Amino acid sequence: MPTPNTLAAIDLGSNSFHLVVAQVVDGEVRVLDRMRDPVRLAAGLDANLRLTAAAEARAIKCLETFGQRLRDVPAIGVRAVGTSTLRRARNSSEFVFKANAALGHPIEIISGREEARLVYLGVAHSLEDDGARRLVIDIGGGSTECVLGEHFEPLAIDSLDLGCVNLTTKFFGDGEIRAEALRAAELETRLELAPTEARFRAPAFDTCMGSSGTIGTIEEVLRETGWSKHGITRGGLARLGRELVAVGRVSKLAFPGLKADRAPVFPAGVAILTGLFDALGIDRMTAASGALREGVLFDLLGRLRHEDVRDQSIKRMGERHRVDAAQAARVERTAVALLRQVADSWDLAEETWRPWLSWAAQLHEVGLTVSHSGHHKHGAYLVANSDLPGFSRDDQALLAGLIRAHRRKFAPVLRDTPALASYKTARLAILLRLAALLNRARSQLPLPPMVLTADRTVLTLTLPPRWLDDQPLTRADLQAEVATLADAGYTLVIKASPAKKARR
């Protein structure tokens, strides 16, 4: 599929929603349009961690606006991601269902580590690749990401469960700016970072870059006031903290370079950054133009060019858990061959579903690293809970569901795994089951030609004449599979093709 000329990335942040639309020209990404709306999603979480109706209404209104801008952008060129607040919200699934309709495109909820990876990618693409080891920090509304990397590759990643919106609620909710509140917010930052700060502390990095509106605003205020002429410095931050206390109230903040919609979360942002400077020994930071949304754009472009980080994630996980690569390849080849035969009749577009079937096949035995007994369950757990760069939370749930369903009982998996609620993913699981079953003997000899046809819930597998006579294990497994699929509402028919008549 050719790469579309126009790409778009949507970042559903905890403080603001962002849209960036770009054109791909000679392999280069040129930004055409940007939109931002301070939705304050994190401030809309109630005491039970549920998004309020008012917060949902603000978000849906914004996404409808974004959706209009995206009407002429090809669907394959659009990617939308949700971050910290949607990870935390207990009713995020209900909200995302409405949000998908408003935007006109599916929204992925990504993990904190995936968010950090994409932030680093966005920042790295906005800078000259000088080979320096960079520390990149992004202060969002609900989380703060720290990434140490070289070139375009992260080396260490951490996502802190604090941001300028939730710390505003905790320490500056009454609108007062007190010295003790700033110090408490700084201390909370250091405590949150403590388990992993040694990996990021100077001299682990050569340069320090900041991403996001909060850091960009701090740099602009310091420059406009003359308190720091070149980036964000330790001395400039200290002066800014004193001036915040002197002003005393959020409503009175009027620093040059500080926009009105940033003011409510500004003191918390300063406190978080001060805590990071102190903990990591940062003397100077420069705000980068790239951020999460740019990272999403470049990651999307990589997928469209078949430079997909998800392929590497699957490969690395298989290597880490010593998956039998030869067996995984056998199952993958068979599963893809079966998919190709039923793609049209089962409404499984190969360009869309082949990667998922391939990834599941490559990791279907990953649970053997725990034990053989129930290894499909162990594998599902590992895939659902591991760090897999490039995959969203729902993506990993889908992969885990396919692996969980590749053997033993099938009907309960369909019922209990949300990722398999779709009939399409249920059909993928059946193809993976057949591929694993047909390759159970782990033979190096190729399987004979076979034909698979499908009509809704009926599958017909046609094998060479008398082939099953020499494969008693496969025959028994197929007979058992007929009964297993019948319990899930599917009919599997096993046939032998007519024997060719001998020539006289």
URJO-V447150 format. One record per helix or strand of 3 or more residues. SS is the DSSP state (H for helix, E for strand). FROM is the first residue (numbers start at 0). TO is the last residue. If there is no record, write none. Layout:
BEGIN
ss->{SS,SS}
from->{FROM,FROM}
to->{TO,TO}
END
This chain:
BEGIN
ss->{E,E,E,H,H,H,E,H,H,E,H,E,E,E,H,H,H,E,H,H,H,H,E,H,H,H,H,H,H,H,H,H,H,E,E,H,H,E}
from->{5,16,27,41,52,74,77,83,91,106,111,132,143,152,163,178,196,206,212,233,249,259,283,291,308,324,349,365,374,392,410,417,422,450,457,466,471,490}
to->{11,24,36,43,68,76,81,87,102,108,124,138,149,159,170,192,199,210,224,246,251,279,286,303,319,341,361,368,384,403,415,419,437,454,462,469,486,495}
END
